[in-house]
Amino acid sequence: QDPDRFLLSLFVAPAEREALWALFAFNIEIAKTRSVVSETQLGLIRLQWWREAIGKIYDSGEVLEHEVIKPLAAA
């Protein structure tokens, strides 16, 4: 989704790339909210879901089944 950042990440130490890619994926998920929803309220609901999903990671260690949340939690 973001070829410039991907190419830039190749200069990062290999051991740290997975965490960086998780952060990039999270950034893309948040940034695309405006383009994937048709109403403001739906966008707010989407952002609230992300807030709660990340909160669960910090509060209880619970990691939801999601292709971005799992690597983000590992990072």
C-alpha positions as CSV (number, residue, x, y, z in Angstrom):
1,Q,0.0,0.0,0.0
2,D,2.9,2.3,0.6
3,P,5.9,1.5,-1.7
4,D,8.0,4.5,-0.6
5,R,7.9,3.5,3.1
6,F,8.5,-0.1,2.2
7,L,11.6,0.7,0.3
8,L,12.8,3.0,3.1
9,S,12.2,0.1,5.6
10,L,14.7,-2.0,3.8
11,F,17.4,0.2,5.3
12,V,16.3,-0.8,8.8
13,A,17.9,-3.7,10.6
14,P,16.1,-7.0,9.6
15,A,15.3,-7.8,13.2
16,E,13.3,-4.5,13.5
17,R,11.5,-4.6,10.1
18,E,8.5,-6.7,11.2
19,A,7.6,-4.2,14.0
20,L,8.1,-1.3,11.6
21,W,5.8,-2.9,9.0
22,A,3.2,-3.5,11.6
23,L,3.3,0.2,12.4
24,F,3.1,1.1,8.7
25,A,0.1,-1.2,8.3
26,F,-1.6,0.4,11.3
27,N,-1.0,3.8,9.8
28,I,-2.6,2.8,6.5
29,E,-5.6,1.3,8.3
30,I,-6.2,4.5,10.2
31,A,-5.5,6.8,7.3
32,K,-7.9,5.0,4.9
33,T,-10.9,5.5,7.2
34,R,-12.0,8.6,5.4
35,S,-12.0,6.8,2.0
36,V,-13.8,3.6,3.1
37,V,-16.7,5.0,5.0
38,S,-19.6,7.0,3.6
39,E,-20.7,8.7,6.8
40,T,-18.8,10.5,9.6
41,Q,-20.4,8.3,12.3
42,L,-19.2,5.2,10.6
43,G,-15.7,6.5,10.6
44,L,-15.9,7.3,14.3
45,I,-17.1,3.8,15.0
46,R,-14.1,2.4,13.0
47,L,-11.7,4.5,14.9
48,Q,-13.3,3.6,18.2
49,W,-12.9,-0.1,17.3
50,W,-9.1,0.5,16.8
51,R,-8.9,2.4,20.1
52,E,-10.6,-0.5,21.9
53,A,-8.5,-3.2,20.2
54,I,-5.3,-1.5,21.2
55,G,-6.6,-0.8,24.7
56,K,-7.3,-4.6,25.1
57,I,-3.7,-5.3,24.2
58,Y,-2.4,-2.9,26.9
59,D,-5.0,-3.7,29.5
60,S,-5.3,-7.4,29.4
61,G,-3.0,-8.7,26.7
62,E,-5.9,-9.8,24.6
63,V,-5.2,-9.8,20.9
64,L,-8.1,-9.8,18.5
65,E,-8.0,-11.9,15.4
66,H,-7.0,-9.2,12.8
67,E,-4.3,-9.1,10.2
68,V,-2.9,-5.8,11.5
69,I,-3.7,-6.1,15.2
70,K,-1.7,-9.4,15.7
71,P,1.6,-8.0,14.3
72,L,1.0,-4.7,16.0
73,A,0.6,-6.4,19.3
74,A,3.8,-8.3,18.8
75,A,5.6,-5.0,18.0
